[in-house]
Amino acid sequence: MHELEFLSEDYLRAQFQRRIGFVRSWLLLAIGLAMVLWSLQMGAWVRNAQAELAALRSAGSAVDADVKKVRNLRTEARSYNQRLDLLRNLRPRIAVTDIVAEMVRLLPQSIMLDGFDLDYPTEAETERATLCLRGWAPNETTVTRAVGNLDASPRFEHAILVESKLLSGETHGRRSFIIEAKALPAPPAEER
């Protein structure tokens, strides 16, 4: 059976439109409320993040002084290492004092030196030097023993007798001599 509707069609359409408007209003209100709540939550997250960042910055500032000290110490260490390298390069590997000490230890006590020279081939080459000894000895055997001692030493190599002659006006056999040898650098500390 058909229902009879006594209301006009325009009235029914208007009533339908009002219901749709009412639902739309409630949906719009719900979406707006959700956006407000979402923005409040986002604000809370942002405030928490800013508080954490401020806490980290204040903690970082306590460490900044230590970081600066470490950086300064590293810079100083690099500077000192460069200075040490420069000094190592300037210092000859063959030190005159070491050569003299070794030479005195090796020469027989009866030898008298008039002088010695330690010549480096160039200023850049500090690992090679030539030692030239001038002096006199009581006899030829002492001179030969001096050359042998120098040649057997690890600090000298190729020791040769350049000149040996009787001192003028001598009757006891005293001889003047010139000995040359190549001086070598001292062995590293762990080999000594």
Contacts in CASP RR format, 6 or more apart in sequence:
PFRMAT RR
TARGET T0000
AUTHOR 0000-0000-0000
METHOD contacts of the structure
MODEL  1
MHELEFLSEDYLRAQFQRRIGFVRSWLLLAIGLAMVLWSLQMGAWVRNAQ
AELAALRSAGSAVDADVKKVRNLRTEARSYNQRLDLLRNLRPRIAVTDIV
AEMVRLLPQSIMLDGFDLDYPTEAETERATLCLRGWAPNETTVTRAVGNL
DASPRFEHAILVESKLLSGETHGRRSFIIEAKALPAPPAEER
5 12 0 8 1.000
91 126 0 8 1.000
92 120 0 8 1.000
92 126 0 8 1.000
92 129 0 8 1.000
93 126 0 8 1.000
93 127 0 8 1.000
93 185 0 8 1.000
93 186 0 8 1.000
94 118 0 8 1.000
94 120 0 8 1.000
94 126 0 8 1.000
94 127 0 8 1.000
94 128 0 8 1.000
94 129 0 8 1.000
94 183 0 8 1.000
94 184 0 8 1.000
94 185 0 8 1.000
94 186 0 8 1.000
95 186 0 8 1.000
96 118 0 8 1.000
98 155 0 8 1.000
98 186 0 8 1.000
99 118 0 8 1.000
99 129 0 8 1.000
99 131 0 8 1.000
99 155 0 8 1.000
99 183 0 8 1.000
100 116 0 8 1.000
102 153 0 8 1.000
102 155 0 8 1.000
102 156 0 8 1.000
103 116 0 8 1.000
103 131 0 8 1.000
103 133 0 8 1.000
103 150 0 8 1.000
106 146 0 8 1.000
106 149 0 8 1.000
106 150 0 8 1.000
106 153 0 8 1.000
106 156 0 8 1.000
107 113 0 8 1.000
107 133 0 8 1.000
107 146 0 8 1.000
107 149 0 8 1.000
107 150 0 8 1.000
108 137 0 8 1.000
108 142 0 8 1.000
108 145 0 8 1.000
108 146 0 8 1.000
108 149 0 8 1.000
110 137 0 8 1.000
110 138 0 8 1.000
110 142 0 8 1.000
111 135 0 8 1.000
111 136 0 8 1.000
111 137 0 8 1.000
111 142 0 8 1.000
111 143 0 8 1.000
111 146 0 8 1.000
112 135 0 8 1.000
112 136 0 8 1.000
112 137 0 8 1.000
113 133 0 8 1.000
113 134 0 8 1.000
113 135 0 8 1.000
114 134 0 8 1.000
114 135 0 8 1.000
114 136 0 8 1.000
115 133 0 8 1.000
115 134 0 8 1.000
115 135 0 8 1.000
116 131 0 8 1.000
116 132 0 8 1.000
116 133 0 8 1.000
116 134 0 8 1.000
117 130 0 8 1.000
117 131 0 8 1.000
117 132 0 8 1.000
118 129 0 8 1.000
118 130 0 8 1.000
118 131 0 8 1.000
118 183 0 8 1.000
119 129 0 8 1.000
119 130 0 8 1.000
119 132 0 8 1.000
120 126 0 8 1.000
120 128 0 8 1.000
120 129 0 8 1.000
121 128 0 8 1.000
121 129 0 8 1.000
121 130 0 8 1.000
127 185 0 8 1.000
128 182 0 8 1.000
128 183 0 8 1.000
129 182 0 8 1.000
129 183 0 8 1.000
130 180 0 8 1.000
130 181 0 8 1.000
130 182 0 8 1.000
130 183 0 8 1.000
131 156 0 8 1.000
131 180 0 8 1.000
131 181 0 8 1.000
131 182 0 8 1.000
131 183 0 8 1.000
132 162 0 8 1.000
132 178 0 8 1.000
132 179 0 8 1.000
132 180 0 8 1.000
133 146 0 8 1.000
133 177 0 8 1.000
133 178 0 8 1.000
133 179 0 8 1.000
133 180 0 8 1.000
133 181 0 8 1.000
134 176 0 8 1.000
134 177 0 8 1.000
134 178 0 8 1.000
135 176 0 8 1.000
135 177 0 8 1.000
135 178 0 8 1.000
136 167 0 8 1.000
136 174 0 8 1.000
136 175 0 8 1.000
136 176 0 8 1.000
136 177 0 8 1.000
137 143 0 8 1.000
137 146 0 8 1.000
137 174 0 8 1.000
137 175 0 8 1.000
137 177 0 8 1.000
138 172 0 8 1.000
138 173 0 8 1.000
138 174 0 8 1.000
139 173 0 8 1.000
139 174 0 8 1.000
139 175 0 8 1.000
140 164 0 8 1.000
140 175 0 8 1.000
143 161 0 8 1.000
143 164 0 8 1.000
143 175 0 8 1.000
143 177 0 8 1.000
143 179 0 8 1.000
144 161 0 8 1.000
146 177 0 8 1.000
146 179 0 8 1.000
147 159 0 8 1.000
147 160 0 8 1.000
147 161 0 8 1.000
147 179 0 8 1.000
148 159 0 8 1.000
150 156 0 8 1.000
150 159 0 8 1.000
150 179 0 8 1.000
150 181 0 8 1.000
151 157 0 8 1.000
151 158 0 8 1.000
151 159 0 8 1.000
151 181 0 8 1.000
154 184 0 8 1.000
154 187 0 8 1.000
155 183 0 8 1.000
155 184 0 8 1.000
155 186 0 8 1.000
156 181 0 8 1.000
156 182 0 8 1.000
156 183 0 8 1.000
156 184 0 8 1.000
157 181 0 8 1.000
157 182 0 8 1.000
157 184 0 8 1.000
158 181 0 8 1.000
158 182 0 8 1.000
159 179 0 8 1.000
159 180 0 8 1.000
159 181 0 8 1.000
160 179 0 8 1.000
160 180 0 8 1.000
160 181 0 8 1.000
161 177 0 8 1.000
161 178 0 8 1.000
161 179 0 8 1.000
162 178 0 8 1.000
162 179 0 8 1.000
162 180 0 8 1.000
163 176 0 8 1.000
163 177 0 8 1.000
163 178 0 8 1.000
164 175 0 8 1.000
164 176 0 8 1.000
164 177 0 8 1.000
164 178 0 8 1.000
165 175 0 8 1.000
165 176 0 8 1.000
165 177 0 8 1.000
166 173 0 8 1.000
166 174 0 8 1.000
166 175 0 8 1.000
166 176 0 8 1.000
167 173 0 8 1.000
167 174 0 8 1.000
167 175 0 8 1.000
167 176 0 8 1.000
186 192 0 8 1.000
END
